[in-house]
Amino acid sequence: MVADDGGRGSASRSARVRPYALTQGRTAPGHILFVETLVTTLDCEQGEESALDAGRRDMPEVRAIIVLCRGVRSVAEVSALLNLPLGVVRVLISDLAAQGRISVYQTAGDTGRPDRALLERLLGGLRRL
Amino acid sequence: MDYAGSEPGVAGLHVPPLAVPNQRRSDGTPPITSTKIVVSGGFGVGKTTLVASVSEIEPLTTESVMTVMSESTDRLDGLPDKTTTTVAMDFGRVTLESDLVLYLFGTPGQGRFQFMWDDLVRGAVGAIVMVDTRRVEECFPAIDYFERSGLPFVVAINMFDGSPMYEESDLRDALSLRPETPLIECDARNRRSSAEALAQVVVHALRMVGAR
């Protein structure tokens, strides 16, 4: 099925970050952009434009992501807070990750199901709520 | 819906970002881990209520634009002859430890949206299927889906005021539940009850890890 991506032409492609995506300067192949995957803008002081972003002619959506992700955000939060469809946000974030401008954190489920140690921490946390 | 013409908004910037330790952990892993539990069930069964009662932020809505089978009735947008639609998904967030955050995703329960679930449930801890005993059949697509996918899930009867009470064995029969699938009760309006329902998902997931 083909998603309506508003005519930009790239939103219906892969939800995966390209294998050469950079995270904090290291190559981290196989990162997947789940809805809960956390991302954050790299090398950016509050209120300043980083060297990576200076002089670029980014789409407004890309600029908005860069600004929003100065705090750590999930992919779903980026989509919701910027009012952009998930598919579009995934493509833009994966591009930014490939350019080394956004760091992508691993999630508990990147390697399949969350492991026992994580489940036990989760259980403890929920029972303390 | 055409997104190309609209500037991305900043309306949600008041939603605070996660407080994340600056340093990577001593073993070199990133300083925070995220995971998710999926909340499913029929329309109006209380998915967003459960998410809201546990979430530390007002539930947010994210939209996926997708193609749907042409149907003459039951259109989401009420427009005829349109083959794409926007499916909304509500979600919340709860920071359980300084370096562990859980996301809760409410998914549309209708069977025709199942193709989007594959994408959503990948990597999930498990799922809750919420049931309104006045309309049990509305949870069948979700139960069928999670049984087939192998994702750990529990079935939670949402205790609406005035809902008829049934024996557990009658409910299990009515839902055709497998013996290993937990059936619990919860009050989605109550934070403690909702958190315990989520804890039961984790307990079941732990059981399935042990069985592997």
Interface residues (C-beta under 8 A of the other chain):
Chain A: M1 V2 A3 D4 D5 G6 G7 R8 A15 Q24 I32 F34 V35 E36 T37 L38 T40 P60 E61 A64 V67 L68 R70 G71 V72 R73 S74 A76 E77 S79 A80 L81 L82 N83 L84 P85 L86 G87 V88 Y105 Q106 T107 A108 G109 D110 G112 R113 P114 D115 R116 L118 L119 E120 R121 L122 L123 G124 G125 L126 R127 R128 L129
Chain B: M1 D2 Y3 A4 G5 S6 E7 P8 G9 V10 A11 G12 L13 V15 P16 P17 L18 V20 R24 T29 P30 I32 T33 S34 T35 K36 V54 L60 T61 T62 E63 S64 V65 M66 T67 T84 T86 M89 F91 R93 V94 L96 E97 L100 V101 L102 Y103 F105 F115 D119 L120 R122 G123 A124 V125 R191 R192 A195 E196 L198 A199 V202 V203 A205 L206 V209 G210
